[in-house]
Amino acid sequence: MKEQLQKDFENIIRNLNLSQKDIEIKKFCLDNFIDKGFPNRKNEDWKFSDLNQIIKKNIGELSFYSDYTFTNKIDTSIFVDGLEHNKIVFINGRIEKIDFNYEKKEQIEIIDQSETINKFNAKNSLSDLNNAFTNKSFKILVKNGYKLIKPLIIYHTTTSKIWSKNINLKLDFELDKNSSLRVIDYFNDTSKKNFINIFYNFDLKENSILKNYKLDKFQNDNIKYFFNNIEQEKNSISETFILSSGSNFLKNEINCDLNGEYASAFVNGIFSLNNNNHHEIRTTINHLTENTKSYQLIKSVLEKNSNAVYQGKIFVNSDAQKTDGYQLSKAILLDKESEFNAKPELEIYADDVKCSHGSASGSLNEDSIFYLMSRGLSYQQSRELLINGFLLDVVEKITDSEIKNLIKNMIGIKE
């Protein structure tokens, strides 16, 4: 792998107009990744999802995609119907379109920062890999007091042109004071057996609101890692919803630092898995000052030898008095071959706090199925009704009604 990494790195350096200092920084990140390799079970945060073995088993040898010189045709059929929205379109790792036509152009700034290294660290080698190989990187700045009129959908698409490749993407978002942004990450892949490595950084200033919805619905054979870093100042709110369903393997990781008083973070997620899929959500919510709040609810429906993992940590600093932190995960296993692993954590250094966590798993209630069948439903209809009711609780936590209805239709939830 080392020889392939160095060869592909030389190719991407030739395609970028970088200073010698920038090249040295990227080379430093490359060397760090070569030294550490892909995360494995020796890393506590990856004890349930050994990425090194997952890549070897499902892909084999990777090459590290570096040819971004050719444009890709945008297939407009992938665009979400019935929802007016702004767009960023990634195709095979290349940004093909940035469109904020519904917004006041002077209120949004798009900054090319392709030569900037991430200021945060995911504490694993994948951030080094991302920094070494990211091609184009942009920062989206929402200016003081501006609330986007329409949501932004970021389309992550891959085509059959690529296979056994590593793709690295990176975006930064800054929400200035009193601003708001709704972001939908929408995955649609026709490629097979690629490893896609995505890093976002969100910087929320005072009184700003972020709503981020990550939708991985369509079946595909790719392996994905998605890291979100969220920094929040006073009175800011972040809401993250994850639909984890389609990819062969997907790990969503969220690190949220509540730096300002009365900052709040909400993370809600659904695993809906079958056909040997292995997905994980890992969250770290850091309460770093007093009067902050976090709420997390993750629900799973698993069948056909699928595997879901939820690792959730609430950290409370000694200065973070009056913290309110809540975390709960529940799973329904529809067969004996499927597996759910949960690792809830509380690390608390303050005494005036209200924190709780819990986890539960089990099968569908046969008595409930029997009751519904006695009322005229078939076994399959009864099963679906119970599953919908189980998942509806999470979807109802979505505060944007327009996007909530979109996700209900996507999942097939009927009330």
Buried (B, 14 or more C-beta within 10 A) or exposed (E): BEEEBBEBBEBBBEEBEBEEEBBEBBBEBBBBBBEBEBBBEEBEBBBBBBBBEBBEEBBEEBBBBBBBEEEBEBBEEBBBEEBEBBBBBBBBBBBBEBEBEBBEEEBBEEEEEBBBBBEBEBBBBBBBBBBBBBBBBBBBBBBEEBBBEBBBBBBBBBEEEBBBBBBBBBBBBBBBBBBBBBBBBBBBBEBBBBBBBBBBBBBBBBBBBBBBBBBBBBEBBBBBBBBBBBBBBBBBBBBBBBBBBBBBBBBBBBBBBBBBBBBBBBBBBBBBBBEBBBBBBBBBBBBBBBBBBBBBBBBBBBBEBBBBBBBBBBBBBEEBBBBBBBBBBBBBBBEEEBBBBBBBEBEBEBEEBEBEBEBEBEEBEEEBBEEBBEEEBEEEEBBBBBBBEBBBEBBEBBEBEBBBBBBBEBBEBEE
